[in-house]
Amino acid sequence: MLINEKNKDFVNHPLSFEIFGSDIDRYVASSVDQTNPTEKKIFSEELKLSCTNVLLQCLNPFDRLIFILGTMFDVDSRLGSEITGLSADNFRQRLSRSRKVMSTFLSEYCEHAGGKKCNCMNRVNYALSQHRIDPALPYSSSLVPERISTSKSAMENIDAATALYSNLLRHSSKQQVKEYLFNLLKTDDFSSLTK
């Protein structure tokens, strides 16, 4: 069900690593600084969070599901196979491919991953000029504002769920862990990130 659902924002405005990379390549640091140092720091953190969400949206829905399961929840290929219907080998291969494409993109673009093209602090003025950040609304930036704002909130909730999942792995039976994960897959937060 999660895999087959589509979100109209991304059907009409699909994202890809190429589109996101082109957007980063196009940006020119503005000579007019529109923010004070405190605002700039807050907005740069917002851009960092938004970037994580945009990167996930650059993966197709099925690979996004695999990436979240394998990377955030460290789901093994056996359980990943049960969840996705893929063979364990295919789950591993697709997870490896998604990690590689994400890593390649980040190492070229993101300063935090050794890239040279994008620096959150330097990108703030561009984001303001493109109305990707609304100074009146915290955490509002994105290439598709309504969608990424929802995704940001969902990612925070999933992040909290990941911590609980990690704790369950240490103190619960495999069946309890599996039930927790399957129930999480049915939540609106998880569904919003995988459609």
N, C-alpha and C positions, 0 to 999 in steps of 0.2 A: 504494500500500500504506500509506504513512504517513498519508494522509488518511482512509482508511477504518477504521483501528484506533481502538478506543475504550478508555478507561481507566475501570474501574468506579467509582473514587473520584469522578470528575467526572460520570459518568452519574448516580450517586446523590446527589451534592452539587455540582451545576453552579454555576459562578461566572459572574458578569456584572458589568459596570461598575455596574449599579444595586445589586446585592447588596453589592459592595465599598464603594460610596459610602454606602449605608445603614449599613454597619458603622462607617465612619469618622464619620458623623453621630451615631451612637449613643454613641460613646465619650465618656466624661466623665473629664477628668484627675483622677486620684486625689489626694486630699490627703495620703495616707500614702505616702511614698516608700520603696519596698521595696529600693532598691539604693544602693550607694555610687557616687560619681562615676565611678570606673573601670569598674565593671560596667555602669552606665547607658550609657556611651559605647559599650562593646562590644555591648550589646543593641540600641542604636539603629542600629548598623551592620548588625546581623542583620536588624532590621526593614526597613531600606532594601533589602537583598538579597532578602528575602522579598517585599517589595512589587513588585519588578521581576518576579518569578516569578508572583505573583498577577495582575498586570496582563496578562501574556501569556496566562494561563489564562482571562481574561475575554473574549478573542477566540475565535471558533469555530475548530476545528482547521485548517480550510483557510486562513482569514485569518491565523492564527498562523504557518503555514508561509510565507505570502506576506510577512508583516511581518518575520520573521526573515531571509528571503532578501534582501528589498529594503532593510531597515534595517541589519542587522548585517553582511551580506555585500555590500551595495551591488550586488546582481545587477541587470543591466539587463533591460528588458522582453522582449528577444529570448530571453535565456537563461531568464528567469523563465517565459516562455511554454512553452519546451521542457520545463522541469521540471514545471510544473503542468498542462499541457494546455490552458491558457487561451489566448486570443488575446493578443498583446502589449498591445493597448489595454485589454483586460479586466484583465490583470495590473496595469497601471499604475493603472487606476481603483480596483481593490480595495486596492492598496497605499496609494494616496492616502487612501481612505476609512478604512482602519485607522489610518494615521498621524494623521488628523484626530480620530478618536474618542479615541485615546490622548492626544493633545495637549489636547483639550478637557477630558478627565477630570483630567489632571495640572494644568492651569492653574486648575481650580476647587479641587482638593483639596491638591495637594502643595506644601509650602513651597519646595522646591527648584526648582519650576517657576513660582513666583509665586502659588501658591494660598494660601489662608488657613486651611484647615480641618485640615490634618494636618501635624504636626511629629514626626519620628521620636523625638526625645528625650522629648517630652511624652507620647508614646504607649506608652512602655516599661511603665509600671505597669499600664496597661490590658491590654497583651499578656500580662504576667505573671498578672494576675488571671483572664484568660480561658484560661490554660494554652497560649498560643500560643508562649511561650518557656519552655523548661525550663532553669533555671539550671545544671542538671547536664549538659545536653547542648548544646554550642555549635551554632549554626545549626539550630535545631529549630523555629523559628516558622513558622506558616502558618495559613490557614483550613482546610486539609486537610493535617495534619502530614506524613503519610508521603509524599504526592505532592509537596509543595513541597520537602521535604528532598531528594528525588531530583532535582527540577528544578533546585535550586540547584547541586548538583554538576554536573549536565549543562550548565548555563549557564556555569559556570567553564571546563569543557572546550571548549565551543563558542566561548567568548571567546578561548581560546588558539588554537583552529583559525582564528578570524577573522584573527588577527595573521599566521598562516602564509599564509592565503589572500591577504591584502593583499601580502605579499612575493612570492608566486607571480605576482600580477598584473603586477608590475614586471619579473620576471626569467624568466618561462616563456612557452611558447606558449599560444595560446588553447585548444588541445586539452588540454594538461596541466592548465590551470586548470579546464576543464570536467570532466575526469576526477576531479580532486581533489574538486570540489564534489559530483559524483554519488556518489563513494565516501563522502563525509561524510554524505550523506543516508541512507545505509544503516546508519550507526552507531547503537548503542543510545542514545547521548546525544541525537542529533538526533531519533530516533524518540520518545524519552520526552517531548520538548517539543512534538511535533506530533500527539499523539494525544489 
